[in-house]
Amino acid sequence: MGSGPYCYSNSFAMLLGAQAPSTAVIEVATGGPFGMQLIGGTLVFFDAYGWDPAQGFDRALAAIGWTSTVSKGGDAEEALARLAAAVRQGPVWVGPVEMGHLRHQPEMNGPIGADHYVVALDVDDERVLVHDPHGYPYAEVPVGDFMTAWRAETISYGDPYTMRTGFAKVADVKDASAIRSIIPAAIDWLSMRAEVEMPPGSLGNGAAAARVAELVEAGAGDGLREHLMYFAIRVGARRLSDTADCLLLAGYTEAAGIAAEQARLVGSLQYPMVTKDFPAAADALRRLAPTYDRLHAALV
């Protein structure tokens, strides 16, 4: 499953198999799409203030009627042995890993602070066989590179050597019901009720969009332009488009329309950021800013 930046949702879908809901439902059920955050005044994501993927995984699985067993920590030797034993029983969901250490991906030569998730299929003394949902089925990763990536030292959340096994369906849940079940959490995220302490200078939702507009107008330096055009815009626009579809399915027609508007505004940033038309990108961000309060009001 996958050929883009939906790594954990695609990895979950591979593990759940034929009974999996769409990756759109999995992604939206994590709560991630409901907001925008500027972390420490420099790092922007089109996801909820104070959110990171690990906070949404168990909630998403519960919403769609599944459970799994999480294991993590230990030293590298223990973790590799644990993984080798697990893959003998079937595929294993692995992450976060540091994408920059996965050298089967072109131009990856060291840590870049990018979290990623893969499905491990086999382990031997020399390599780990994975389905990499970024678009690399049956990729072979040298054991040393894999373990360095899996240690996740350069990832801002999560624990080293985290994996999930034992996926089990415990309830039949329709997609619309799964989405309705996470609406209270979506409202909390849009209310910026972060459960983690955010770094100084962090902003959320409309304030984040307005500040990013200023940073873009100033030239989008310090890697901001590259982060936006290679990752944040791509995943943000898709996530919001899927949110619009899911909200419509669940009967939240007004909210779905607002999410679709957000998706279009975020998607409209791609060409201006690539061509360095910073005024156009800043204008789109300023139009995005008030939509978060509107989405919150529509869901409430």
N, C-alpha and C positions, 0 to 999 in steps of 0.2 A: 504494500500500500504506500502511495505517496510519491511525490517528486517535487518537493518544495518544503517551505519552512513550517509544516505542521507536524513536527517530529514526534512529539509525545502522543498526539491524537492518532496519527497513523500507526505508531507502534502499538498503542492499545488496540486499535482495530485489527491489527495482525494477530494479536494474542486472542482476541475474542472470536475471531473466525467468522463463520457464516452467520452467527447470531448477533454480530456486532451491529449497533446502530450506525448511522452515518458519522463520519468524522466531524461534520458540522455539529451534531448533537453532543458528541463527546467534548468538543472544544468549548461550546457555549456552556455546557454543564459545569465546567471548571470555574466559572464566574469571571474568567479573565477579561472578556470583552467589555465589561461594564465600567468604563472610565478611561482615564489617561494619566500617566505619571511622568514627572521629570524628577529623576532621582539625583539628589545632591546638586541640583541645579545644572547638571550637564548631560545626563543619560536619559533619553526619552523613549518611552514605549507607549503604544496605543493599547494599554490594558489598565486594569483598575489600580488605583492608588494604594500602594503598600502590598500589592499582590505579587506573588511569584508562582510558577507552575506547581511546585510541590504542595502549596496550600490548597490547590483545587483538585488534586487527584482522587483522594478518598471521597470527597463530595461528589465528583463526577461519577465515579463507579457506583456509589450508593444511589444516585439519581437514576441511573439506567438499569439498576438491579443486579449488580455484580459485586463480588469481593475478590481480594487477592491477598497474598502473604508478602509482606515487605521484610527484606533483610538488608543489613548495611553494616559498615564499620569493619573493624579488625585490621590486620595488616595485609599487605599485598598477597603474600603466599596463601593466607587463609581465604581471602576473597576469591582468588583464582581457583582454589580447590572447591569452594562453594559453588562457583559458576560452572565448573566442569561437571560436578555432580548433578547440578540442576539441568543442564542441557541434555543429559542422558534421558531425562524424563520428558523433554519437549522444549520448545522455544522459550526464551527468557527475556523479559522486558528489562532494559538496563539504562540507568541514567540518574542524575545528569552526568554527562561526560563532557570534557573540554574538546570542542570540535576541532580546534587548531592542531591537536595531536593525531587526528585521523587522516593520515597522509595518503589514503586512497582518494581523498577529495583534492582535486587540483588546487595548487597554490597554498595548501596548508602545510606550514613548516614550523609551527610552534604555537604556543597559547595565544589566543586572541580574546579570551574572556567570554566566549560564546558557549552557552549551554546547548546540549544536544541529547537525543535519546535514540537508541537503536534496539533491535531485536537480535539477541545472540542465538546462534543455531548450533554451533559446535566449537569445541576447544581442543587443541592439542599442544604439544610442547613449543610449537613455533608460531601458531597464529590462532586468532579468534575469527570464526566465520560469522558474519552478520548480514542481516538485511538492514541497510541504512536508508531510512525513509526520505532522505534528502535526494534520492534518485539513484541509489547504488545497491541493487540486489546482489546477494551473494558476494559481498566485498570481503576480502581477506585482510585482516589487520594484524601486523606483527604483535605478539604478546606484549612486548615491552611498551610499544606505543599505546596499545589498548589499556594496559594497566595505568600508565601515566595519565591518559585521558580520563579513566574511570576514577582516579584519585580526586579529580575535580578541584584541585587546589586553587584554580583561578576562576571558579564559579562562585557567585555571590550568595548562593543559597544551597540547601541540600547537604547531604552527608557523603563522605567517600564510600565508594563501592556499594551503592544502593542498587538493588534489583527487586523485581516482583515476579513471583511464581504463583502457582495454585489458583489461577483464575477460575472462578465458579459463578455460574448464574444462579441467583437466589430468588429472583422474582421476574415475572413477565411485565415489563413496563413499556407502555406505548410512548413514542417519541414526544407527543404533546404533553403527556403527563410528566415525563422527565423534565421538560423545560418548565412547566408550571411549578414543579417542586423546588426549583432553584431561584424563583423570583424573589423571595425574601432575602436571600443572600445577594442577589443582584442589586436590590435596593440598598442594602448595607454597603456594598462596594461603591455604588454611586454616591452614597453619603460620606464616603472617605473615612469610614470607621476602620482604619488599618489596625491589625493586630500586632504589627511589628513597629519598632521605633525606626523612623525614617531619618536619613542623614540630614544635617543642616542644609538649607537651601532647597529642599524638596518641595514640589508643588503638584497639585492634582487637578484634573478635569479642566475647567475653563481657564483657571490661572496658569496651568501648565501649558495649555495651547497658546495663550497670549505671550508667555515668556519664550516659548520656542519660536514663535513668530519673530520676536526681537532678535534671537540668536541667529535665525536664518537670514534676516535682513542684514545682519552684521557680517555675513559671509559664511555661516555654517562651518566654522573652523573647528580645530581640535577633534577631527574625526566625525563630527556630527553629520555632515553631508553623506559620508560613506555609510555610516550606520543607518541613516534613513533610507537611502536609495537601494542598498543591498539587502536590508532585512526589515526594518521597522515598518516601512510603508507597505511592503508586500504582505507581511503577515497581518498587519493591522487592517488593511482593506478587506482581505479575505475573511478575517475573523468577524468583522462587522457585517459583511454581506451575509455570512452564515447566520449571524445573530438576527438579522432582519427576517430571514427565512424561518428560523426557529420560532421567533416571537409571533410571526403570522400564523404558523401552524398551531401554536398554543392559544390563539385567540386574542393576542395583544396587538390589535391592528394599528392603533396610533403609535405605539412604541416601535412596532416594526417599521413604520414609515420613517421614523426619526433615525433608527439604526441604518436604514438604507441610505438616508441622506448623509450620515456620518461616513459610511463606506465609500460613497462617491467622493466626498471631500478629501478623505485620506488618500484614496486612489489617485485623485487629481494632483497630488503632490509629486508623483513619480517623475513625470516629464520635466517639470520646472527644476527639480533637484538635480537631475542628470545634466540638464542644459544650463544650469546655474542662473535660471530666471528666479532669483530669490524674492523679488517683490511679489510675483504671482504666487509663490509658495506661501509667503507670509500672509497674503490675503486669504488664501484657503484656510490656513490655521486660525485666523481671526473669525472666520465664518463658522469654523468648527466649535469654537469656544463655548457659545451659549447652548449648544445641542445637549450637553451633559445634564444641565439642569432640566431641560425639556424632557429628556428621556427619563430622568428620575421622577418627575411629576407624572408622566404618563404611566409608569409602572405602579406608582403609589395609588 
